[in-house]
Amino acid sequence: MTKTRTAAEAVSLIKDGVTIAINASSGLLCPDDVLKALGERFEKEAAPKNLTTIHPIATGDMFGTKGVDHLAQPGMIRKIIGGSYPSGPSNAEPPLIWQRILAEDVAAYNLPSGVIFDMLREGAALRPGVLTKVGLDTFVDPKREGGAMNASARANPIVRHMDFEGEDWLYFPALKPDVAIIRASTADENGNLTFEQEGATLGAMEMALAAHNNGGLVIAQVRCVAEQGTLKPHDVKVPGILVDVVVEAPDQLQTTATPYDPAISGEIFRPLSSFAIPDFNPGKVIARRVAQELKDGWAVNIGFGISANVPRILLEEGLHGSVTWVIEQGPVGGVPLLDFKFGCASNAEAFVASPHQFSYFQAGGFDCSLLSFLEIGADGSVNVSRLAATPHRTAGAGGFVDITARAKRIIFSGNFNAGAKMYIEDGRLVIDREGKISKIVPEVDQVSFSGPRATETGQDVTYVTERCVLKLLNGELTVTEIAPGIDLQKDVLDQASTPLKVSPELKEMDAVLFRDAVMGLRL
């Protein structure tokens, strides 16, 4: 008997007050047709109400995939646990879910994406929860904010400290969803799911297990339904024994603003010449300087922002393949994509389930991470997760806390301050007009990465900007390099809102970075 139902029939099975886990990363794998039907049901029936929703990575975006905003109606969600949230331009209307969070209509939490997958795994195995050091001394730590995003959440904390065999750990209780809403490419009549046209699987299996093993409902949205027995068993990533209902959605987007690109799903490989190389500007200088830190044979994680261009620098230098890129959504190798397609990779070597990728990250199994910063504190701490003036401008921490917890080497990159007007002329950086907002501050607004803990655990931390390079040395931010044309006092020390130490071995950044030509980079 087929498990296929309409989206409206599927969501009619969801009851008031239940906990729903949703598998998505912005538009990637977002089961938007099912979420839309669920929102439409609430508009008509005022049910289901008082839901708790779980999103290890953001569900939906601000660019055409509404996602969780379908559910962001007053009275529909009472609690939301997210690794990240839909985000976009500060001059755009905030997503509805942000409006609900800021209005205190829902208790909202931002926890590390990998830890949320762990909490679901523990719920699937009927174990009590997660003991981890991920999040210690960050905003996730109850000594700071406990991951609470508003007063409603602070009144009901999730995270707590526990002493285990003489060591301090963070404890996150298991998550036991009543419903899992996931997405795939194809289902057969028995509900077996394949992902051949997707750029990842994320945590589909883990969510389905968690809901099923706790007596819950698993709804799968797919592009098409095949006859039973026609799917190859090695291709099935979620078996039909875990899937209760299948919803066919032939027009589902592959990822944010992308109907379909076979290179994202590894069905074809793009010629390397088809990938755009960044224009020559101060941002490219930063990406080039980051690239100089890498070594041949490394496995390197990258995050959103300037660092996402580093793979293109290696392409330009003829070094593609010297480094293997690893992304939290699951791609290993290939060329990580940019903008709306960030989180996907073309020409990938493998797609790993996100929970497995996060286990790799949390233990520091990779060689280096390239990440961005919004603010750097005097103690080396970094904020990437909160802009108080425009909260929806940032997505929250996502996998940042998981990735940085035990990373051996971290290279943060970004502009030295916000709003500066600069250009490069004759191999020198020229600052036309200085920025008004300092990004190097006495204390960051939110601790996404703890400088003191990095010092304590011996992490190698570098901060690359267009005008200087800094290192975290003995717990102090230390200027180690400055750009050609830059005055150390006027353009660096005076533009930081906190005193900086200067290395006695201060040197000039490599002149080749500031020339519009191939650098001849060697790793």
N, C-alpha and C positions, 0 to 999 in steps of 0.2 A: 504493500500500500504506500502510495507516494506521501511524502511529508510536506509537499509544496502547498503553501497557503498564500493568500494575498497579504500585503503588509498590514491592512486593517484587521484581518482575521488573526494574524500573529500577535499584534499588540493587544487585542481584546483579552488575551490570556494573562496579561500582567495585572497584578492586584495592587491595591493601595498599600503604602508603607514598605514596599519591598526594596531590596538593594540590587542595583543593576550595574554590572561591569560592562564597559564598552571598549572594544578594541579598535584603535585608530591612531594615526599620527597626522594631525591636521586633516588634509584631504585624503591622505594615503590610507587605504582600507576602511575609510569611514562608511559605516552602514547607514547612509543618510536617508534612504527611502524609508527604512524602518523607523528611524528617529522622527522623521516628518510625520508619519502615520501616528506615532505615539503622541506627538504634540497636537495633532488634529483631533485625536480622540479626547484629549484633555479639554480642548476648546469646546467641544460639543457636550461632554459628559461631566466635566470637572473631576475626571478620574483617568488614570490612577494618580493619587495625590500623595504628598509627604514621602517622596522617594529619596533614597540615598543613591548617588551615582559615583562610580569609580572610573577614573580615566588615567591610566599610567602615563600616557602621552596625550596631548591635546586632541579633543574630538571636534573636528571642524576647523574653520578658519574664517577670515574676514574677506575672502575673495571668491565666494560662490558656493562653498560647502558649509551650510548653516550648522550642522552637527548638533552640539549640546544646546545651541540657542533655540532649537525646536522645543526644548524642554524647559527653557528659562522663563517660565510663566509663573506669576505669583501663586504660591500654594502647591506647585507641582513638585519642586525639589526642596527638601528641608536640609540636606547635607550633601556636600560634594567633596570628594577626595581626588585631587589631581596632581600628576607630576608636572603638567604644564597646562596652559589655557590658551584659547584663541587670542591672537595678538595681531597688531597692525599699526598703521600710521597714527601718530598722536593727534593729527587733525581730523581723523575720522571718528564717527560716532562709536562709542565703546560697544563691544558685543553685549548682547542682552545678559549673558551670564555674569559679566563684570558689573553690570548695573545692579543685578540682584545681590551680588557679593557686597558691593559698596553700600547698598541700602540695608544691609544686615538681614535680608530676607532668607538667606541660607547660611549655614555654618560652613565655611570654606577652608580647606587645608591644602597646602602645597608641600608634598612630600617627594623624596627622590623617586624618579621613575622606576629605577631598578628595584628599590625597596618595595614599591607597591606591587611589582610582579612577584617579589618574594613573599609578600603578605598573602597574595592570592594562591601561591604554591602551597604555603602552609595551611591555608584554608582548605585546599583540595585534599591534602593529606590528613586532615583533621588533627593537626598539631596546633599548639597554642599561639605561636607567633614567631617573630624574627628577633634574634639577638645579633646586633651588628655594631661596628664602630663607624659605619657610614653616617655622616651627619654630625658627629661630635664637634662641638664648638662652632657650629654653623647655626643659621636661623632655624634649622630643624631641631636642634637641641632644646629641650625644655628649659634649660638654664637661660636661653635667649627667648625664642618665640614658640618653640614646639611645633613649627610648621603651620601655625594658625594664621589665617589671612585677615580675620576680622574678629570683633568682640564676641560674636556668636560662637566662633570656634574656640576662642581662648577660654570660654566658660565650660567647654567640654573637651579637655585635652586628650590627645591620642597617644603621644609618645611619652615614655618615661625612662629614667635612668634605672639600671639594675647592676648590682654587684654580682659578678660571677667569677668564682675562683680568684678573688682578689683584684679583679680588673673591672673598670667602668665600661659598661655597654649601654647602648640604646635598645629599648624594647619596643617593637611595633606589633600590635596584636594581629592575629590572622584575620583575613577578610573572607567572608563566606557569602558570596552573592546568591540571591534567589533567582536572578536572571542574568544570562550573558548574551550580549548582542554582538555578533562578530560578522566578518565579511570574507568572502573568498571569490574565486573566479567561477568555478563550476561545482555543482553538487549533483550526485546521482540521486535516483529515487529513494535510496536508503539514507541519504544525508551525508555520505562521504564527501569531503571537501578537498579540492585542489586549488592551487594558487598560481597557475601558469601565467596569468596576465597581470600579476601583482609585483610590486617592487620590494615586498617583504611579507613575512607572516606575522611579525610583531609577537603578541602573546596570545594568539587565537587558541592554541591548544591548552594553555594554562588557564585561560578564562573558562573554556568549555568544561575542563575538568573540575574547576572550583565550583561552578554552578551545579553540574551534574552530581558530583559527589555529596553535595549538600541538599539533594532532593529538589534542585531547581530546574529552570527552563532554559534551554539553549536555542536561540534564534539565529539563523545564518542567512545573510543576504548574499546573493550570487548573481553573476551576469546571466548564467544559463543553467538549465537542468538537463542532465544526460540520463540515458537508460541505465538501470542498475546493472552492475557487472561490467561496465565499459571503461571504468577508470582504472589506470594501472596502480597497483597497490603502493609502489614506491613513490608515486606522485601524491598520494593522499596524505595530507598533513594533519587533518582532524577526522577521525573515524566517525562513521554515521551512528555508532552506538552512543555517542555523546550528544548528538544533534536531534532536537525535537521537531523543529519547524524550519522550513526553507522558504525564503521569499525571493522571487525572481525579479531582478532589476536590470534590464538589458542596457540601460543608459548610464549606469554608474560610472563616475569619473575614476580614472586610474589613480590620480593624486590631485593636489590642489591645482585647479585651472587647467588640468591636462586630461582630455578624454582618453587618449591611449598613445603610448610610445613603446614599441616592442623592445627598445634598447633598455628601458627601465626594468623590464621583467626578464631580461637576459635572453630573449628570443632571437635577437640579432646583436651583433657587435658593431658599434659605430667606428668609422675611420678616425684615428686620432686627430687628423687634420680638421675634423668637423667641430672640434671643441674650441670655443672662442678664448683667445688669450686676453687677459686684462689690459686695459689702456694704461699708458704710462702716466702715473700721477703719484702723489704721496701715499695713497693706499697701496699701490703696487710696490712701492719702496718697502713698506712694512712687510708685505707678504714675502718679498725677496729676502729681507733680513731674517725672517722666521725660517725660510728655507735653508739658510746657511747653517742653522743649528742642527739639521737632520743628518743622519748617517745611513749609509747604504745597508739595506737589509732590515731596517727597522719596520715594526708595525706601529702605525701612528693613527691616533684618533683625532678627528677634527670636529669643531663645532661651527655654529653659524657665525657670520661676520667676516672680517677681513681674512681670518685664517682659512676660510673656505676656498680662497683663491690660491692657496699654496700648491695644491695639485696642478693647477694651470701653469704655475711658475716652473714646476718640474717638467711639464709637457714642453714648454717653450725651450727649456734647456736640454731637451733630448734625454731626460732622465726618467721618463714614465716607466714604472715597474721597479725602480730602485727602492721605493718605499711602498708598503702595503697599507692602504687606508682602511680604517675600520670605523663604522658609524653605528650609533646606538640603535637605529632602526633595524640593523641586521646585515647590510651589505658588507662584504669583505673584498677588498681589491677594486680594480676598475677605476673609474673617474667619478668622484662624488659630484653631484649636480648642484646647481645654485638656485637662488630665488625661490619661486613657487615649487620647484622640484627638489629643494633641499631635504635631505634625509634619504634620498634615492641615489643610486649610482648606475651609470652605464658601464657595460663591459665588466661587471662584477665577476669575481672568481667563485663566490659562494654567497648564499643568503642564510644567515644564522638566525634562529629565533631570538627576539630581543632579550628574553630572560637569560638565555645562555650568554649572549653578548655582554649583558650587565654583570654576570658572574665573572667573566673575563676581566671586565673593567674594575669591579670592586676589589679584586685581589691584586690589581696592578700587573696583570699578565702581559701588558703591551709595553712598548718602549718609551712613548712620549705622547702627550696630548697638546693640541693646539686649540686654544680657546680665546674668547673675547673678554673684554671687561667694560663695565659702565663706570666703575669707580675703583680706585686702589687706595687702601688705607695706609697710614703711617707704619703699621705693623705688618704690611704686606698682604693683608686680607683683601678680598675682591668681592665686589657686588656685581652680579649679572642679572639678578632676579627681581629687583623692584625699583621702579621709578615712581616716587610718591606722587609727583605732579600729574603723571599720565600712566596709571597702572597698566592699562591695556597695551601700552607700547612694548612691554616685555611679556614673555610667555610664562614667567616663573622659572624655576631652576631646571626643570626637565631632568635629564640625566647628569647634569653638571656635578652635583654633589657625589653621586656614585663614582663618576669618572675620576674626580680629583682626590678622592679619599686616600688612595694608596698609590697614585701615579708616581712613577720614579722621577719623571721630568715633566714639567708643565711650562708651556710658553704662552703667556697671555699677550694679546695684541689689540691695539686700538689707537685712536688719536690721543695725543697728550692732553688736550682739553677739548671742550665742545664749542664749535662755532668759528674756529680759526679759519681764515682764508689764506691759502698757501699755494705756491707753485714751485716748480723746479726749473732753474735756469743755469746753464753752463756748469752743470754738475753740482750745484749748490741748492739747498733748500732756502726759499725766500718766504718769509711770513709777511703777508700784506696787511692783515688785520688780525689781532690776537683774539682768541676766543674768550667769552665772558664767563663760562662755567668751567671751573676747575674739576678735573677728574681724579686728581691726586689730592686726597683730603685727610684731615686728621683721623676721622673715623667714618667708615662706610655706613650708608643708610641701612643696609642689610648684609650680613655676613654669609655669602654663598660659599666662600672659600676662606679658611682660617689660616692667616699667616703664622701666628704663634704655633699652631699645631703642625704646620709644615716644617717650621724650624725644629720643633721637638722631634719629629719623625725623620728628619733628614732629607726632605724632598728638595729637588733642584728646581728652583723657580726663577723664570726670566720674564721680563715685561718689555715688549718691543713697541715703540711708538715711532712716528715719522721723524722726530727730532732727537731722540735719545734711546738708549737701551739701559734698563735697570735690572739689577739682580737683588734677590732677597739674601743678604749675607749677614749671618749672625743676628738675625732678627731685625735688620735694618734695610730700608730701601736705599740702594746704592747705585748711583749713576756710574756706568762703566764705559759707555760710548756716547758720543754726540755726533750729530750730522754735520757735514761740511756746510759752512755758512751760518752756523748756529752759535750764538753767544751763550756760554754756559750760565752766566748769572742772569742775564736779561730774559733769555728765551726758555730756560729750563727751571732754574732754582726759584726765580721770582714768579713763575707761572704756576708753581705748585702751592697748594694751600697748607702744606706741612713741610717742615725742614727735611731735606734730602742729604744723605751722605754722598760724598764724591770719592770714587776710588782713587788711590794714589797712582794707579796705573791707567787712568783715564786715557782713552784713545778715540780717534775719529772713526766713525762708521766707514766701511769699505766704500771707496769712491765709485766703484763699479755699480753700486746700487742706484746711483743717481744719474746714470747714463741710459738713454733710450736705445739700448742694444742688448743683445744676448750677453749674459754675464760670463759664460764659461764656467758655470757652477760645477763644483765637484763635491760629492758628499763624502 
